[in-house]
Amino acid sequence: MINLHFHPSPNPMKVLLMLEETGLEYRLSPVDTFKGEQHDAAFTAINPNAKVPALEDEGKVIFDSNAILLHLADKTGQFAPPAGEERADVLSWLFFVATGVSPFSGQAVHFLHMCPEDLPYAKNRYLKEVERHYCVMNKRLGETEWLAGADYSIADIAAWGWLNAAGFILGETGLSAWPNLERMHAAISARPAAARANAAKEGLTFKSDFDDEAARALFPQNFAK
Ligand SMILES: N[C@@H](CCC(=O)N[C@@H](CS)C(=O)NCC(=O)O)C(=O)O
């Protein structure tokens, strides 16, 4: 059975949604990143990057959320066409999310909520990049139903993981300045698979206090001598 090494944060949530969408059988192996479990030797033997998610599928390990989404799409023939122009569109938008939306959102969360110093330049830089990426998606979603075109795909599934954090990044207005994006996020969240993914997450307990132990676990390089 598929084993997803999991923490309820944006990148693993993409994969959990995909597993629920495809109907594949899976189990979750919790990795409590606030306690530093991503650095345990048993886990770095699975993901040398010491981050979640990682997935074991019939003895094969795949890490990085977007690689896992592609693997599962190819395995099941769902949410990404196997070839042709429509696959090219899925890849463009998947990688736009993977290399833009995801890391800029992550850095915005870091400088807004976790950085021990108040750094206005960094906050503004990442917030504005998140907003710029939202504008690009909002424009696209004014022209097409989903990011890659007419069909729901792994590009949308990848975006959902981080769009869930919009309120945490932007405050209570969330996605309201980007109505097409808000429509798309709401449409995914209303899917039964999203409800099942959220319920599966709720069934597990993780450390949530962002204290000194968590800071050392998440940003060990900041504490290196
Ligand atoms: N590019 C990777 C990024 C993975 C990533 O940053 N995961 C975060 C959770 S969303 C994590 O493991 N954080 C713990 C840490 O950095 O130590 C992916 O998409 O899977």
The ligand as a Tripos MOL2 file, in Angstrom:
@<TRIPOS>MOLECULE
LIG
   20    19     1     0     0
SMALL
NO_CHARGES

@<TRIPOS>ATOM
      1 N1          9.7910   21.3560   -2.7010 N.3       1 LIG1
      2 C1          9.3320   20.5640   -1.5910 C.3       1 LIG1
      3 C2          9.2080   21.4440   -0.3490 C.3       1 LIG1
      4 C3          8.8140   20.6230    0.8610 C.3       1 LIG1
      5 C4          8.6680   21.4820    2.1030 C.2       1 LIG1
      6 O1          9.2110   22.6020    2.2140 O.2       1 LIG1
      7 N2          7.9370   20.9200    3.0570 N.am      1 LIG1
      8 C5          7.7340   21.5940    4.3250 C.3       1 LIG1
      9 C6          6.2660   21.4300    4.7350 C.3       1 LIG1
     10 S1          5.1870   22.3060    3.6340 S.3       1 LIG1
     11 C7          8.6240   20.9510    5.3720 C.2       1 LIG1
     12 O2          8.9250   19.7740    5.3030 O.2       1 LIG1
     13 N3          9.0430   21.7360    6.3620 N.am      1 LIG1
     14 C8          9.8910   21.2480    7.4130 C.3       1 LIG1
     15 C9         11.3150   21.7010    7.2510 C.2       1 LIG1
     16 O3         11.6130   22.4960    6.3450 O.co2     1 LIG1
     17 O4         12.1540   21.2650    8.0480 O.co2     1 LIG1
     18 C10         7.9800   19.9340   -1.9260 C.2       1 LIG1
     19 O5          7.2050   20.5470   -2.6670 O.co2     1 LIG1
     20 O6          7.7080   18.8200   -1.4620 O.co2     1 LIG1
@<TRIPOS>BOND
     1     1     2 1
     2     2     3 1
     3     2    18 1
     4     3     4 1
     5     4     5 1
     6     5     6 2
     7     5     7 1
     8     7     8 1
     9     8     9 1
    10     8    11 1
    11     9    10 1
    12    11    12 2
    13    11    13 1
    14    13    14 1
    15    14    15 1
    16    15    16 2
    17    15    17 1
    18    18    19 2
    19    18    20 1
@<TRIPOS>SUBSTRUCTURE
     1 LIG1         1 GROUP 0 **** ****
